[in-house]
Every structure is written in C-alpha cells, then in structure tokens.
Amino acid sequence: MKNVRVVENGVQAKEAIEQFLNRGYTKDEVYLLAHDKNRSKDLTEALETKDVGVSEQGAFDLVANVFRSRGDELRSKIESLGLSGVEAQQYEKELDQGRVLIVATKAG
C-alpha cells in the first residue's frame, strides 16, 4: 500500500511526513524526492526520511541511474516505490515545477 503527497516546500513536506507517521508508517517507509539532487538530499536528511537505494531499486537500476538524466532517474525511483510508469511521469512533471514528492509505502 502506498500513499503519495505533492507539496510545495519543506514545511509542507514536514507536515505530510508527520501525517504519514500518525497514520502508522515508520520513517523507513517514507521517501522524499525533489528534482534538484541537493534539495532532495538536504530535505531527506533534515526530515529523516529514507533514501531510495539498492533495497528499493535493485543494484542494476541504482548503477544505471548514474548514466540517466535526472528525469529518467526520478521516474525510475518513483516506479521502484511501486507506482506505475504513468504515475511516475505525472509526478516527475510535478517535480519539474519545483514541488516535492512524499511517498509512504508499506510492503505487501
């Protein structure tokens, strides 16, 4: 099961994350993505969310992302969290506009 929120800034991201935590998700089940790598990294660290890594993407996709455009990399990460290719494209467009994507997902 996954839930997705698109927010405008770090304050709204923090609020969305707190709402997911109040609904029973753990910090290890909440992911944050932004189009700018530094913004994504800074917000992920500041808000203590999980980074999309090997366990979500698999080693091949993780290595392939080194050679992908940022848009392709983001779509790959979004899909690795269980969203469809169409959803990944839609959310990547939101990220292009400077928004932040919060995904809460439970295994199973």
MODELLER restraints for C-alpha pairs under 7 A, 6 or more apart:
rsr = mdl.restraints
at = mdl.atoms
rsr.add(forms.Gaussian(group=physical.xy_distance, feature=features.Distance(at['CA:1:A'], at['CA:105:A']), mean=5.58, stdev=0.5))
rsr.add(forms.Gaussian(group=physical.xy_distance, feature=features.Distance(at['CA:1:A'], at['CA:106:A']), mean=5.31, stdev=0.5))
rsr.add(forms.Gaussian(group=physical.xy_distance, feature=features.Distance(at['CA:1:A'], at['CA:107:A']), mean=6.92, stdev=0.5))
rsr.add(forms.Gaussian(group=physical.xy_distance, feature=features.Distance(at['CA:1:A'], at['CA:108:A']), mean=6.82, stdev=0.5))
rsr.add(forms.Gaussian(group=physical.xy_distance, feature=features.Distance(at['CA:2:A'], at['CA:103:A']), mean=6.83, stdev=0.5))
rsr.add(forms.Gaussian(group=physical.xy_distance, feature=features.Distance(at['CA:2:A'], at['CA:104:A']), mean=5.42, stdev=0.5))
rsr.add(forms.Gaussian(group=physical.xy_distance, feature=features.Distance(at['CA:2:A'], at['CA:105:A']), mean=4.07, stdev=0.5))
rsr.add(forms.Gaussian(group=physical.xy_distance, feature=features.Distance(at['CA:2:A'], at['CA:106:A']), mean=6.35, stdev=0.5))
rsr.add(forms.Gaussian(group=physical.xy_distance, feature=features.Distance(at['CA:3:A'], at['CA:103:A']), mean=5.74, stdev=0.5))
rsr.add(forms.Gaussian(group=physical.xy_distance, feature=features.Distance(at['CA:3:A'], at['CA:104:A']), mean=5.12, stdev=0.5))
rsr.add(forms.Gaussian(group=physical.xy_distance, feature=features.Distance(at['CA:3:A'], at['CA:105:A']), mean=6.36, stdev=0.5))
rsr.add(forms.Gaussian(group=physical.xy_distance, feature=features.Distance(at['CA:4:A'], at['CA:102:A']), mean=5.70, stdev=0.5))
rsr.add(forms.Gaussian(group=physical.xy_distance, feature=features.Distance(at['CA:4:A'], at['CA:103:A']), mean=4.57, stdev=0.5))
rsr.add(forms.Gaussian(group=physical.xy_distance, feature=features.Distance(at['CA:4:A'], at['CA:104:A']), mean=6.40, stdev=0.5))
rsr.add(forms.Gaussian(group=physical.xy_distance, feature=features.Distance(at['CA:5:A'], at['CA:101:A']), mean=5.95, stdev=0.5))
rsr.add(forms.Gaussian(group=physical.xy_distance, feature=features.Distance(at['CA:5:A'], at['CA:102:A']), mean=5.15, stdev=0.5))
rsr.add(forms.Gaussian(group=physical.xy_distance, feature=features.Distance(at['CA:5:A'], at['CA:103:A']), mean=6.56, stdev=0.5))
rsr.add(forms.Gaussian(group=physical.xy_distance, feature=features.Distance(at['CA:6:A'], at['CA:99:A']), mean=6.56, stdev=0.5))
rsr.add(forms.Gaussian(group=physical.xy_distance, feature=features.Distance(at['CA:6:A'], at['CA:100:A']), mean=5.69, stdev=0.5))
rsr.add(forms.Gaussian(group=physical.xy_distance, feature=features.Distance(at['CA:6:A'], at['CA:101:A']), mean=4.72, stdev=0.5))
rsr.add(forms.Gaussian(group=physical.xy_distance, feature=features.Distance(at['CA:6:A'], at['CA:102:A']), mean=6.32, stdev=0.5))
rsr.add(forms.Gaussian(group=physical.xy_distance, feature=features.Distance(at['CA:7:A'], at['CA:13:A']), mean=6.03, stdev=0.5))
rsr.add(forms.Gaussian(group=physical.xy_distance, feature=features.Distance(at['CA:7:A'], at['CA:99:A']), mean=5.70, stdev=0.5))
rsr.add(forms.Gaussian(group=physical.xy_distance, feature=features.Distance(at['CA:7:A'], at['CA:100:A']), mean=5.20, stdev=0.5))
rsr.add(forms.Gaussian(group=physical.xy_distance, feature=features.Distance(at['CA:7:A'], at['CA:101:A']), mean=6.46, stdev=0.5))
rsr.add(forms.Gaussian(group=physical.xy_distance, feature=features.Distance(at['CA:8:A'], at['CA:99:A']), mean=4.75, stdev=0.5))
rsr.add(forms.Gaussian(group=physical.xy_distance, feature=features.Distance(at['CA:8:A'], at['CA:100:A']), mean=6.03, stdev=0.5))
rsr.add(forms.Gaussian(group=physical.xy_distance, feature=features.Distance(at['CA:9:A'], at['CA:99:A']), mean=6.78, stdev=0.5))
rsr.add(forms.Gaussian(group=physical.xy_distance, feature=features.Distance(at['CA:9:A'], at['CA:100:A']), mean=6.58, stdev=0.5))
rsr.add(forms.Gaussian(group=physical.xy_distance, feature=features.Distance(at['CA:10:A'], at['CA:43:A']), mean=6.80, stdev=0.5))
rsr.add(forms.Gaussian(group=physical.xy_distance, feature=features.Distance(at['CA:14:A'], at['CA:47:A']), mean=6.50, stdev=0.5))
rsr.add(forms.Gaussian(group=physical.xy_distance, feature=features.Distance(at['CA:20:A'], at['CA:104:A']), mean=6.85, stdev=0.5))
rsr.add(forms.Gaussian(group=physical.xy_distance, feature=features.Distance(at['CA:27:A'], at['CA:48:A']), mean=6.91, stdev=0.5))
rsr.add(forms.Gaussian(group=physical.xy_distance, feature=features.Distance(at['CA:27:A'], at['CA:49:A']), mean=5.45, stdev=0.5))
rsr.add(forms.Gaussian(group=physical.xy_distance, feature=features.Distance(at['CA:27:A'], at['CA:50:A']), mean=6.60, stdev=0.5))
rsr.add(forms.Gaussian(group=physical.xy_distance, feature=features.Distance(at['CA:28:A'], at['CA:49:A']), mean=6.61, stdev=0.5))
rsr.add(forms.Gaussian(group=physical.xy_distance, feature=features.Distance(at['CA:28:A'], at['CA:50:A']), mean=5.36, stdev=0.5))
rsr.add(forms.Gaussian(group=physical.xy_distance, feature=features.Distance(at['CA:29:A'], at['CA:50:A']), mean=6.99, stdev=0.5))
rsr.add(forms.Gaussian(group=physical.xy_distance, feature=features.Distance(at['CA:29:A'], at['CA:104:A']), mean=5.54, stdev=0.5))
rsr.add(forms.Gaussian(group=physical.xy_distance, feature=features.Distance(at['CA:29:A'], at['CA:105:A']), mean=5.42, stdev=0.5))
rsr.add(forms.Gaussian(group=physical.xy_distance, feature=features.Distance(at['CA:29:A'], at['CA:106:A']), mean=6.25, stdev=0.5))
rsr.add(forms.Gaussian(group=physical.xy_distance, feature=features.Distance(at['CA:30:A'], at['CA:49:A']), mean=5.65, stdev=0.5))
rsr.add(forms.Gaussian(group=physical.xy_distance, feature=features.Distance(at['CA:30:A'], at['CA:50:A']), mean=6.03, stdev=0.5))
rsr.add(forms.Gaussian(group=physical.xy_distance, feature=features.Distance(at['CA:30:A'], at['CA:102:A']), mean=6.98, stdev=0.5))
rsr.add(forms.Gaussian(group=physical.xy_distance, feature=features.Distance(at['CA:30:A'], at['CA:103:A']), mean=5.70, stdev=0.5))
rsr.add(forms.Gaussian(group=physical.xy_distance, feature=features.Distance(at['CA:30:A'], at['CA:104:A']), mean=4.35, stdev=0.5))
rsr.add(forms.Gaussian(group=physical.xy_distance, feature=features.Distance(at['CA:30:A'], at['CA:105:A']), mean=6.57, stdev=0.5))
rsr.add(forms.Gaussian(group=physical.xy_distance, feature=features.Distance(at['CA:31:A'], at['CA:49:A']), mean=5.55, stdev=0.5))
rsr.add(forms.Gaussian(group=physical.xy_distance, feature=features.Distance(at['CA:31:A'], at['CA:50:A']), mean=5.16, stdev=0.5))
rsr.add(forms.Gaussian(group=physical.xy_distance, feature=features.Distance(at['CA:31:A'], at['CA:51:A']), mean=6.26, stdev=0.5))
rsr.add(forms.Gaussian(group=physical.xy_distance, feature=features.Distance(at['CA:31:A'], at['CA:52:A']), mean=6.92, stdev=0.5))
rsr.add(forms.Gaussian(group=physical.xy_distance, feature=features.Distance(at['CA:31:A'], at['CA:102:A']), mean=5.67, stdev=0.5))
rsr.add(forms.Gaussian(group=physical.xy_distance, feature=features.Distance(at['CA:31:A'], at['CA:103:A']), mean=5.11, stdev=0.5))
rsr.add(forms.Gaussian(group=physical.xy_distance, feature=features.Distance(at['CA:31:A'], at['CA:104:A']), mean=6.30, stdev=0.5))
rsr.add(forms.Gaussian(group=physical.xy_distance, feature=features.Distance(at['CA:32:A'], at['CA:40:A']), mean=6.87, stdev=0.5))
rsr.add(forms.Gaussian(group=physical.xy_distance, feature=features.Distance(at['CA:32:A'], at['CA:44:A']), mean=6.04, stdev=0.5))
rsr.add(forms.Gaussian(group=physical.xy_distance, feature=features.Distance(at['CA:32:A'], at['CA:49:A']), mean=6.56, stdev=0.5))
rsr.add(forms.Gaussian(group=physical.xy_distance, feature=features.Distance(at['CA:32:A'], at['CA:101:A']), mean=5.66, stdev=0.5))
rsr.add(forms.Gaussian(group=physical.xy_distance, feature=features.Distance(at['CA:32:A'], at['CA:102:A']), mean=4.63, stdev=0.5))
rsr.add(forms.Gaussian(group=physical.xy_distance, feature=features.Distance(at['CA:32:A'], at['CA:103:A']), mean=6.45, stdev=0.5))
rsr.add(forms.Gaussian(group=physical.xy_distance, feature=features.Distance(at['CA:33:A'], at['CA:40:A']), mean=5.44, stdev=0.5))
rsr.add(forms.Gaussian(group=physical.xy_distance, feature=features.Distance(at['CA:33:A'], at['CA:100:A']), mean=5.92, stdev=0.5))
rsr.add(forms.Gaussian(group=physical.xy_distance, feature=features.Distance(at['CA:33:A'], at['CA:101:A']), mean=5.09, stdev=0.5))
rsr.add(forms.Gaussian(group=physical.xy_distance, feature=features.Distance(at['CA:33:A'], at['CA:102:A']), mean=6.56, stdev=0.5))
rsr.add(forms.Gaussian(group=physical.xy_distance, feature=features.Distance(at['CA:34:A'], at['CA:40:A']), mean=4.70, stdev=0.5))
rsr.add(forms.Gaussian(group=physical.xy_distance, feature=features.Distance(at['CA:34:A'], at['CA:95:A']), mean=5.82, stdev=0.5))
rsr.add(forms.Gaussian(group=physical.xy_distance, feature=features.Distance(at['CA:34:A'], at['CA:99:A']), mean=6.73, stdev=0.5))
rsr.add(forms.Gaussian(group=physical.xy_distance, feature=features.Distance(at['CA:34:A'], at['CA:100:A']), mean=4.90, stdev=0.5))
rsr.add(forms.Gaussian(group=physical.xy_distance, feature=features.Distance(at['CA:34:A'], at['CA:101:A']), mean=6.38, stdev=0.5))
rsr.add(forms.Gaussian(group=physical.xy_distance, feature=features.Distance(at['CA:35:A'], at['CA:95:A']), mean=5.16, stdev=0.5))
rsr.add(forms.Gaussian(group=physical.xy_distance, feature=features.Distance(at['CA:35:A'], at['CA:96:A']), mean=6.10, stdev=0.5))
rsr.add(forms.Gaussian(group=physical.xy_distance, feature=features.Distance(at['CA:35:A'], at['CA:98:A']), mean=6.75, stdev=0.5))
rsr.add(forms.Gaussian(group=physical.xy_distance, feature=features.Distance(at['CA:44:A'], at['CA:50:A']), mean=6.81, stdev=0.5))
rsr.add(forms.Gaussian(group=physical.xy_distance, feature=features.Distance(at['CA:44:A'], at['CA:51:A']), mean=6.91, stdev=0.5))
rsr.add(forms.Gaussian(group=physical.xy_distance, feature=features.Distance(at['CA:52:A'], at['CA:77:A']), mean=6.54, stdev=0.5))
rsr.add(forms.Gaussian(group=physical.xy_distance, feature=features.Distance(at['CA:53:A'], at['CA:62:A']), mean=6.89, stdev=0.5))
rsr.add(forms.Gaussian(group=physical.xy_distance, feature=features.Distance(at['CA:54:A'], at['CA:62:A']), mean=6.24, stdev=0.5))
rsr.add(forms.Gaussian(group=physical.xy_distance, feature=features.Distance(at['CA:56:A'], at['CA:80:A']), mean=5.71, stdev=0.5))
rsr.add(forms.Gaussian(group=physical.xy_distance, feature=features.Distance(at['CA:56:A'], at['CA:81:A']), mean=6.56, stdev=0.5))
rsr.add(forms.Gaussian(group=physical.xy_distance, feature=features.Distance(at['CA:57:A'], at['CA:77:A']), mean=6.68, stdev=0.5))
rsr.add(forms.Gaussian(group=physical.xy_distance, feature=features.Distance(at['CA:57:A'], at['CA:80:A']), mean=5.19, stdev=0.5))
rsr.add(forms.Gaussian(group=physical.xy_distance, feature=features.Distance(at['CA:65:A'], at['CA:73:A']), mean=5.25, stdev=0.5))
rsr.add(forms.Gaussian(group=physical.xy_distance, feature=features.Distance(at['CA:71:A'], at['CA:92:A']), mean=6.65, stdev=0.5))
rsr.add(forms.Gaussian(group=physical.xy_distance, feature=features.Distance(at['CA:74:A'], at['CA:92:A']), mean=6.62, stdev=0.5))
rsr.add(forms.Gaussian(group=physical.xy_distance, feature=features.Distance(at['CA:75:A'], at['CA:88:A']), mean=5.01, stdev=0.5))
rsr.add(forms.Gaussian(group=physical.xy_distance, feature=features.Distance(at['CA:75:A'], at['CA:89:A']), mean=6.33, stdev=0.5))
rsr.add(forms.Gaussian(group=physical.xy_distance, feature=features.Distance(at['CA:75:A'], at['CA:92:A']), mean=6.29, stdev=0.5))
rsr.add(forms.Gaussian(group=physical.xy_distance, feature=features.Distance(at['CA:78:A'], at['CA:88:A']), mean=5.55, stdev=0.5))
rsr.add(forms.Gaussian(group=physical.xy_distance, feature=features.Distance(at['CA:79:A'], at['CA:85:A']), mean=6.27, stdev=0.5))
rsr.add(forms.Gaussian(group=physical.xy_distance, feature=features.Distance(at['CA:79:A'], at['CA:88:A']), mean=6.06, stdev=0.5))
